């Protein structure tokens, strides 16, 4: 959850433009020749029974597709963003410069990288396009179904080399593994839990949404000006949830600097966030619960969490119990230091780059399995 808040921390450390919810990050792309495109799904039906005549899915790609002897694309890698994020966040140096270059794990001369914007995010269809709170109530299942339509129907892919994701994208990876177990040769979830979002995780999400709804300016979603006070409540909660205690203590040991940094980040988030989009983004997790069907995940999986993650605390033993029920899964907890980034460690690729290399190596065999149809 909230990978953009975590990335905000990473970018602040690098003195770059901060990332904020519902905003495509300012990324310098000449080093990475990314291409944007859109795929439209006609009459998309949501799990709620609602439909959208045209569902737009925006996506970014790097590299080129490769076809095997059967004529099938065999080098496609999809990376899924967190709540409030976009596919283009994975062009940031902390991720891209560690992974996409020559000889690196996701070398774009070898792999075709696909970075979609989820429903309700970035340039994909979302409430702020005009429907506001009349937009269909999408869930993670809807988001994954739309991703499948993009890959299978739009791009002609029958089997992925790898699906990986951060935060919400981590949860999507598990949904992918259960829903389309043969569609990807490998999975790499980063920073999530395999259970229903409840406990403290549900509480702070609910408070963020309630803060927006309680602002009279929100006006049931038909606001004429942003509901600033409600957004301040939500942005403050998201900032704390994504924070890294040791990292912030080391870099902001003085009161004045710490206060100034926090206020600056929250103000930037308020200015860049659409309230309705944020409500939908946070509420989309309401039906997520892969726990009962974990045995359905048969693709080789490497799962990474970090010890200083407030959202996915190290004291919860769900990942260790989950991998014992999965066919071929490994779990690693990154130790906390004053250099790890809390929840945002999921996007600082240097902390888990070797794990990705190992996963690709152990699944880098001739793909003789039939492609999904």
N, C-alpha and C positions, 0 to 999 in steps of 0.2 A: 504494500500500500504506500502511496504518497512518494513515489520515486522522485517526483519533481522537487519536493521539499528537500529530500536528501541530496539531489543534485545541486540544489541551491547552495547547500553547504559546500559541496565540492568546488563549485564555480567561485564562490566567495573566497575560498582559500587560494584560488589561482588568479584572483583579481579580475575575473571576467564578469560579463553581464549576468546578473542572477537569474536563475530559472524560477518561475512561479507557476502556480496551477493554471491550467487552461491556456497556456501560452507556448507557442513554438519557440524554443530557445534560439537566441542569436548565436549562430554557429558559423565559423569561417570554414567554407567548404572547398576551396581550391585544391587542398591536399587530397580530398576525397571526392571524386567526380560522381556525386549522387544525382539521381534522376527521379523526379516526382511524376506520378501518374495517378489516375483515379479509375476505379471500377464501380459500375453501377449495378445494383441488384434490383430487378423489377419485383414489385409486390412482395417485399420481404415480410414474412410472418414471424412475429415475436412469440416467445413462450406464453406471454400474457394473452395471446389471441389478437392483439392489435397488429395492424399492418401499416407499412409505409410504402406508398406507390413507387418511390425511388430511394433506395438506400445507397448513399455514396460512401465508398471506402477509399480513402487516400492512402497512398503508400510510396515509399522511397526505396530505390534499389541501388546497389553498387555491384560491380562485376557483371558477368554474363552467364547465362545458362549453358550448361554442358549436357550433351546427350550421350547416353551409353549405347551399346551395340543394339539394344532393343528400340532405340529411338526415344527413350524416356529421359527426362531431366533428372540428373542424379547428384547435383551439387548445390541444391537450394537450402539456404539457412534462413530461418525467420527468427527475428528478435522482437519480443513483445514488451511494451513499455508499461509503466505503473500508472496508478490513478492520477489523472491530470496531465499526463505526459503526452508525447507524440513520438513517432518513429524517428524523427530527426534529432531527438536528444542523443541518439547513439552515434552521432557524428562529433560529439564533444571529445576533446583530446584524452580525457581520462579513460574513455572507452575505446574510441576509434584508433588512437595512436598506439595502443597496446595490442590491437587485434587484427587490423586490416592490412598492414604493410607486408612487404615481401618476406616470406618465411615465417610470418606470424600465424597464430592459430586459425584466423579467418581471413587469410590472404585473399584479397579480392581478385587476384589473377587465377585463383583456384576455385573460389566459392562465389555463388550468386546470393548476395545478401538482400533480404526483403524486410523492410521496416514499416509495417502498417500503422496507421492511426486507428485506434479502436473506435467503435461506435461511441458517439458522444465526446470525441476528443479531436483536437487538431483541426484538420480540414475535412474530416469525415462528417457525416450528418450528425447534428447535435441540436439540443433544445434552442440554443441561441440563434439558430438559423431563422427562427420565426415562430415555431410552434410553442416555444416556452414550455410551460408545464403540461401542455397537451401532447408533447412528444411521447412516443411509446416508452413504457417503463422497461427498459432493457436490463438484462442481467448478464452475468459472465457467460452463461450458456448461449445467449444470443450473440455475444461478441465473438465467441469461438466459432459458432456456426457461420458468421459472416466472414471470419478469417478463412475458414475452410472453403467457402464459395469463392473467395478471391484466389486462393491457391489452386484449387481443383478446376473450377469453371473458368476463371479469368486468366490464369497463367498456365494452365495445362499441366500442372504438377500432379503426379500420381504417388510419389513418395518423397518425403523431405529427408535431407541428410541430417538436419538438426533443427529442433525447435527449442529455443531458450527464452527466458523472460525474467524480468525483474519486478519484484513486489506484486502488484496486480498481475503482471505478466508471468510471474512465478506461479501464481494460482491458475492462470490460464493454461500454463504448461501441464499442470496436473489434470485439468479438465480435458485437455487435448489427449493425454495419455489414456484416460478412461473412455472418452467418447470415440476417438479414432485410433485405437491401439496399434494398428499396422501402418499408420500414415507417416510416421517418422522413425528413422533408424536410431535416433538418440534424443534424449531430453535433458535439459539443464535448467532446473528451476533455481532461482536466486532470491532468497529473502521472503519466505512465506511459511505458513503452517498448513497442514493437510486436513484441517477440521473447520467446522462451521465457525464463522466469525462471531464470537460471543465474549463474555467476560469484559475485561477492561478495553479490549480492542473495539468491541461493539459500543461501549459506553462513550469513548471519546469521539467516535464517528457520529453517534447520535447527538451528542452535545454540539458538534460543529454544525450539523444540519439544523438543529433546533435554534441555534444562534441566528442563522439566516432567517428562518421562518418567523422568529419572534420580532424581527425588525419591522416596524410598520411600513417602512419604505419598500419592503419586498412586495407588498400588495398582491399576495397570492401568485407571484411570479410575473406580474404585469407591471413591473416598476418602470418609471420614467427616468429615474436616475438610480445609480447603483445603491443598494442597501448597505452603506458603508459600515455601520455599526455591526450588523450581522456578519459581514465579511471579515471584520476585525476579529470577532470571536472565533470564526472558523479558521482564519489564517494563523492566529495565535496558537490554537490547538494543534494545527498541522505542523507548525514550526517546532513545537516542543516534541511532538511525536517523532519527527525525523531527526532530532538532535543527537549529537555524539558527546557525552559528558567529558571524557578525558580529552578529546580533541579540542573542544571549546575551552576547557579550563586551561590548556596549554597555550592557546592562541589569544585568549581574552582573560588574562588573570586579573585585570583591573576592572573595577565596577563601571566606570564611565564608558570604557570601550565596549564592554559586554552589553550595556544598555543600548548604546548607539547602534551596535550591530543588529541586535534583535529588532529594534524599532525600524531600522532601515529595511530589513528583510520582510517584515510584516507589511510595511507600507507599499513595497514593491509588489507583493502578492495581491493586496487589495486592488491596486491600480490595474492589474492585468487579469483579474479573475471575473468570469461571469457567474453570478450567484446560482442561476438555474442549472447551468452546466455542472457546477460543483456539486449541487445536491444530487443530481443524477449519477455523477461519477462515484460518489461515496455510497449511494444507495444500491448501486449495481451489484454489490457483494452480498446482498441479503439472502440469496438462495444458495450461495456457495457452500458445498459440504462434500468433498471427495472421500471422506473417511470410510463410508460403508462399502465402497467399490474399489479400494486400492489394488486388490488383486488383479483388476482388469488392466493395470499398467504393466505392460510386458516389455516395452522398449528399454534398453539400457539407459540408466538415469544416474546423473551426478547432481546432487542437491547440496546447495551451499547456503548456510545462514551465518550471521556474525554475532559474536558474544555481546556486543554493546548495542544491539538493536532493541529499542524500547517497544516496538510494535510486535516483534517476534522474540520474546525474552528467552535467554538461554536456559532458564529454569523449567521451561516446558519441554517435555520429553517426546512430544508427538512425532517429530521427524525420525528419531531413532526407532520408535515403535512402527512407524509407517514403512520404512525401508525393509524391515523384517518381513513384511507382508507382500512386498513387490518382488517381481521375478529377478530383476538384475539392477539393484539400486545401491548407491553408496551415498553417505551423508558426511559432510565435514562442517564443523563449527570453527569459524575464523576467530582466533583469540583477540581479545580487546587490547588495544594499545592506545597511546596518545596520537597515533597516526591513522587508526581506523576511523570510519566515518559514520558510525551508528547504522541506521537503516540504509544510508547511502553507500555503504561498503559494496552493495550489490552492483554499483555502476563504476566503481574504481577497479578496473579489470586487473590491475597488477596484483591484487590480493587473491585472485582465484584463476589467473591466467593458466597456471600449470595444470589445474584441475580440468580446465577445458581441453588443453592439449592432450591430457591423458584419456579423457572421454573420447575424443576424436580418434585417438590411436587405437583404443580397444574396440572401436566399432568400425575401423577402417579395413573391412574385409570386402571381398567381392559380394555385391548385393544380389543374391540369388532369390530372395523372397519375392513373391508376386506383388506387383504394385497394387495399391488400393484403387478401386474403380468408383 
